[in-house]
Amino acid sequence: MKLFIVANCEKPQVRPALDALVRDLKPRAEIVGVDTDQSGDLSKVSADVVLVLGGDGHCSRPPPPARPTDSSHGRDFGRLGFLASFTPEEFPRHLDLLLSGKLPIGRRAMLEASVIGKEVSSIAPAEVAARRKFCATALNDAVITAGEPFHMIELELGANGDEGIRYFGDGVIVSTPSGSTAYNVSAGGPIISPDVEAFCITPICPHSSHFGRRCFRQQHCGRAGRASERRHHALLRRQASTKLIAGDRVVIRRSLNDALLVENPDTQKWRVGQKLNWASSPKYNSPL
């Protein structure tokens, strides 16, 4: 089995774990590369599994096109680790199953964000693909926000070709179910189960008391634009960004490629409640 390792060595506990993992794996698998600064392009990696140590956010980098043998394996060294299925304590006893290809694989929808100019009238897939001036894929989200000097921005939001709603605020997040527990939930958006085929539009600090969050089917496309005549904007992701000029539109669709994540068979499929300690009993100072 070919393995590629991504490690967030800014976390002090990751470096010793990475060194021990490499020593353990060398006689048992082929390690095709190790990325410790999260700057590499995973689309160019030829590996069966990408091991991610220390931080869900690094799972969101564009992976190779999904093939039956390509997948990501998250090992949780972070604070929450929603995408990581394995804790450092759980990982060693599942390693043999991973190397023999016996662990279950889950599919996660990714989104594709394209920027087209105001001269492009159609958002049909073929037209967008032929005439876009920027394109990026993401597992978590696409974010449109103001560039410097970070004043309020004006956007028009719509889905599936409808006329859209004018919006004033600090920006907008379009998230996948996997990304719904990231920036989206911090901005007050809903948490979406990974098996729900939906994207969520969440405004960032809307200048309105009645601007609700909205989910729409992944088969439909979202449209965030046109950008205001008054200011420039930026489309931001962890690894990709571009400036928007007045009249630009951002077209967001489900990517043709899914991310494949190795699942922990001993863990609850939906464990956000565990991570956030939902419905936990009070901690009493003395027994009742």
C-alpha positions as CSV (number, residue, x, y, z in Angstrom):
1,M,0.0,0.0,0.0
2,K,1.2,3.5,-0.9
3,L,0.8,6.1,1.9
4,F,1.3,9.9,1.9
5,I,1.4,11.7,5.2
6,V,0.3,15.2,6.0
7,A,1.3,16.4,9.5
8,N,0.6,19.6,11.3
9,C,3.9,19.8,13.2
10,E,3.0,23.2,14.8
11,K,1.3,21.0,17.4
12,P,4.1,19.7,19.7
13,Q,2.6,16.2,20.1
14,V,2.5,15.6,16.4
15,R,6.2,15.5,15.6
16,P,7.0,12.6,17.9
17,A,3.9,10.7,16.8
18,L,4.9,11.3,13.1
19,D,8.5,10.0,13.8
20,A,7.1,6.9,15.5
21,L,4.6,6.3,12.7
22,V,7.2,6.5,10.0
23,R,9.4,4.0,11.8
24,D,6.5,1.6,12.2
25,L,5.2,1.9,8.7
26,K,8.5,1.7,6.7
27,P,8.8,-2.1,6.8
28,R,5.0,-2.6,6.2
29,A,4.1,0.0,3.5
30,E,5.5,2.4,0.9
31,I,5.6,6.0,2.1
32,V,5.6,8.1,-1.0
33,G,5.9,11.5,0.8
34,V,5.6,13.5,4.0
35,D,4.2,17.0,4.1
36,T,4.8,18.9,7.3
37,D,3.9,22.5,6.2
38,Q,0.6,21.7,4.5
39,S,1.7,23.5,1.3
40,G,1.7,20.6,-1.2
41,D,-0.8,19.9,-4.0
42,L,-2.5,16.7,-3.1
43,S,-4.0,16.4,-6.6
44,K,-0.5,15.4,-7.7
45,V,0.0,12.7,-5.1
46,S,-0.1,9.1,-6.2
47,A,-1.1,7.2,-3.1
48,D,-3.7,4.8,-1.9
49,V,-4.2,6.6,1.4
50,V,-3.4,10.1,2.7
51,L,-2.8,10.0,6.5
52,V,-3.6,13.3,8.2
53,L,-2.1,14.0,11.6
54,G,-3.3,17.0,13.7
55,G,-6.1,19.1,12.4
56,D,-9.2,18.5,10.3
57,G,-8.6,21.6,8.3
58,H,-5.7,19.9,6.4
59,C,-8.2,17.3,5.2
60,S,-9.9,20.0,3.2
61,R,-7.1,20.4,0.7
62,P,-8.0,19.2,-2.8
63,P,-7.4,15.5,-2.9
64,P,-6.7,13.4,-6.0
65,P,-9.8,12.5,-8.1
66,A,-11.6,9.8,-6.1
67,R,-10.7,6.3,-7.2
68,P,-11.8,3.2,-5.4
69,T,-8.4,2.9,-3.7
70,D,-7.8,6.6,-2.9
71,S,-8.8,7.8,0.5
72,S,-7.9,10.0,3.5
73,H,-7.4,8.8,7.0
74,G,-7.6,11.4,9.8
75,R,-5.9,11.0,13.1
76,D,-7.1,13.5,15.7
77,F,-4.5,15.6,17.5
78,G,-6.7,18.8,17.5
79,R,-9.3,20.3,19.7
80,L,-12.4,18.8,18.0
81,G,-11.4,16.7,15.0
82,F,-14.8,16.3,13.3
83,L,-13.4,14.7,10.2
84,A,-10.8,12.6,12.0
85,S,-12.2,9.2,12.8
86,F,-9.3,8.0,14.9
87,T,-7.8,9.3,18.2
88,P,-4.0,8.6,18.8
89,E,-5.0,5.9,21.2
90,E,-7.4,4.2,18.7
91,F,-5.1,4.3,15.6
92,P,-2.5,1.6,16.5
93,R,-5.0,-1.2,16.9
94,H,-6.6,-0.3,13.5
95,L,-3.4,0.0,11.6
96,D,-3.3,-3.6,10.3
97,L,-6.8,-3.3,9.1
98,L,-5.9,-0.1,7.3
99,L,-2.9,-1.6,5.6
100,S,-4.9,-4.7,4.5
101,G,-7.7,-2.5,3.1
102,K,-10.4,-3.8,5.5
103,L,-11.6,-0.5,7.0
104,P,-14.8,1.0,5.7
105,I,-14.6,4.0,3.3
106,G,-17.1,6.9,3.5
107,R,-17.8,9.4,0.7
108,R,-18.0,13.1,1.4
109,A,-19.3,15.6,-1.1
110,M,-17.0,18.4,-2.2
111,L,-17.9,21.7,-3.8
112,E,-16.5,23.5,-6.8
113,A,-16.4,27.3,-6.9
114,S,-16.0,29.1,-10.2
115,V,-15.7,32.9,-10.9
116,I,-17.2,34.2,-14.1
117,G,-17.3,37.8,-15.4
118,K,-20.4,39.9,-16.0
119,E,-20.2,39.3,-19.7
120,V,-21.1,35.6,-19.2
121,S,-24.9,35.4,-19.1
122,S,-25.4,31.6,-18.6
123,I,-24.4,29.5,-15.6
124,A,-24.9,26.2,-17.5
125,P,-22.1,23.9,-16.5
126,A,-20.4,23.8,-20.0
127,E,-20.5,27.6,-20.3
128,V,-19.1,28.1,-16.8
129,A,-16.3,25.6,-17.4
130,A,-15.4,27.2,-20.7
131,R,-15.4,30.8,-19.6
132,R,-14.5,30.9,-15.9
133,K,-11.4,32.8,-14.8
134,F,-10.9,31.0,-11.5
135,C,-11.9,27.6,-10.2
136,A,-11.2,25.8,-6.8
137,T,-12.5,22.7,-5.1
138,A,-13.1,22.3,-1.3
139,L,-14.2,19.7,1.1
140,N,-15.4,22.3,3.7
141,D,-16.6,25.6,2.2
142,A,-16.2,28.6,0.0
143,V,-16.2,32.0,1.6
144,I,-16.8,35.4,0.1
145,T,-15.7,38.3,2.2
146,A,-14.4,41.8,1.9
147,G,-10.8,42.5,1.2
148,E,-9.0,45.4,2.9
149,P,-10.2,47.7,4.3
150,F,-12.9,45.1,5.4
151,H,-16.0,47.2,5.2
152,M,-19.5,45.8,4.6
153,I,-20.0,44.3,1.2
154,E,-23.1,44.0,-1.0
155,L,-23.9,40.7,-2.7
156,E,-26.8,39.0,-4.4
157,L,-27.4,35.4,-3.4
158,G,-29.5,32.9,-5.3
159,A,-29.8,29.2,-6.1
160,N,-30.8,27.2,-9.2
161,G,-31.2,30.2,-11.4
162,D,-33.7,32.2,-9.2
163,E,-33.5,36.0,-9.1
164,G,-31.7,36.0,-5.7
165,I,-31.7,38.2,-2.6
166,R,-29.6,41.3,-2.1
167,Y,-27.4,41.1,1.0
168,F,-25.3,43.5,3.0
169,G,-22.9,42.2,5.6
170,D,-19.3,41.0,6.2
171,G,-19.6,38.1,3.8
172,V,-21.2,34.7,3.1
173,I,-20.2,31.0,3.7
174,V,-21.3,28.2,1.4
175,S,-20.5,24.9,3.2
176,T,-20.8,21.2,2.5
177,P,-22.1,18.9,5.2
178,S,-18.5,18.1,6.2
179,G,-17.8,21.8,6.5
180,S,-20.9,22.6,8.4
181,T,-19.1,22.0,11.6
182,A,-16.3,24.4,10.7
183,Y,-16.6,28.1,9.9
184,N,-20.3,27.6,9.2
185,V,-21.3,26.6,12.7
186,S,-19.1,29.4,14.2
187,A,-21.2,31.9,12.2
188,G,-24.4,30.4,13.5
189,G,-25.2,28.0,10.7
190,P,-26.8,24.6,11.1
191,I,-24.8,21.3,11.5
192,I,-25.7,18.9,8.6
193,S,-25.2,15.2,8.7
194,P,-22.6,14.0,6.2
195,D,-25.1,11.8,4.4
196,V,-27.5,14.7,3.6
197,E,-27.1,15.9,0.1
198,A,-27.2,19.6,0.7
199,F,-25.2,22.8,0.8
200,C,-25.8,25.6,3.3
201,I,-25.6,29.3,2.7
202,T,-24.8,31.2,6.0
203,P,-24.4,35.0,6.1
204,I,-21.5,36.5,8.1
205,C,-22.9,39.3,10.4
206,P,-25.8,40.2,8.1
207,H,-27.0,43.8,8.3
208,S,-30.5,42.5,8.8
209,S,-32.5,41.0,11.7
210,H,-34.4,38.6,9.4
211,F,-31.7,37.0,7.2
212,G,-32.0,33.3,7.7
213,R,-29.7,30.4,6.8
214,R,-30.6,28.4,3.8
215,C,-29.9,24.9,2.6
216,F,-30.3,23.7,-1.0
217,R,-29.8,20.4,-2.8
218,Q,-26.3,19.7,-4.1
219,Q,-27.8,18.9,-7.5
220,H,-28.7,22.6,-7.8
221,C,-26.1,25.4,-8.1
222,G,-25.6,28.3,-5.8
223,R,-24.8,31.8,-7.1
224,A,-23.1,34.4,-5.0
225,G,-22.9,37.7,-6.9
226,R,-23.0,40.1,-8.5
227,A,-20.3,41.9,-6.6
228,S,-21.0,45.5,-5.6
229,E,-19.9,48.3,-7.9
230,R,-18.4,50.0,-4.8
231,R,-15.7,47.6,-3.6
232,H,-13.6,44.7,-4.5
233,H,-14.1,41.4,-2.8
234,A,-12.2,38.2,-2.3
235,L,-13.2,34.5,-2.6
236,L,-11.2,32.8,0.1
237,R,-10.3,29.2,0.9
238,R,-7.5,27.8,3.0
239,Q,-5.4,27.1,-0.1
240,A,-6.9,29.2,-2.9
241,S,-8.2,32.8,-3.3
242,T,-8.9,35.4,-5.9
243,K,-10.1,38.9,-6.2
244,L,-13.6,39.7,-7.4
245,I,-14.3,42.8,-9.4
246,A,-17.6,44.5,-9.8
247,G,-20.1,42.4,-11.7
248,D,-18.4,39.1,-11.1
249,R,-20.4,36.0,-10.2
250,V,-19.3,33.0,-8.1
251,V,-21.0,29.8,-9.2
252,I,-20.9,27.0,-6.7
253,R,-21.8,23.4,-7.6
254,R,-21.1,19.9,-6.3
255,S,-17.8,18.7,-7.5
256,L,-17.6,15.7,-9.8
257,N,-15.2,14.2,-7.4
258,D,-16.0,13.1,-3.8
259,A,-13.5,12.9,-1.0
260,L,-13.1,9.3,0.4
261,L,-12.5,9.1,4.2
262,V,-11.4,6.0,6.1
263,E,-14.0,5.4,8.8
264,N,-13.5,4.0,12.3
265,P,-15.8,1.0,12.6
266,D,-15.8,1.3,16.4
267,T,-17.0,5.0,16.5
268,Q,-20.5,6.3,16.2
269,K,-21.2,7.5,12.7
270,W,-22.5,10.9,13.9
271,R,-20.4,11.9,16.9
272,V,-20.7,15.7,16.9
273,G,-22.7,15.5,20.1
274,Q,-19.8,13.7,21.8
275,K,-17.3,16.3,20.6
276,L,-19.4,19.2,21.8
277,N,-20.7,17.5,25.0
278,W,-24.3,18.0,24.0
279,A,-26.8,17.1,26.7
280,S,-24.1,16.4,29.2
281,S,-25.2,16.0,32.8
282,P,-24.2,18.6,35.3
283,K,-20.9,18.0,37.1
284,Y,-21.8,18.0,40.8
285,N,-19.2,18.8,43.5
286,S,-20.5,16.0,45.7
287,P,-22.6,12.9,45.1
288,L,-26.4,13.2,45.5
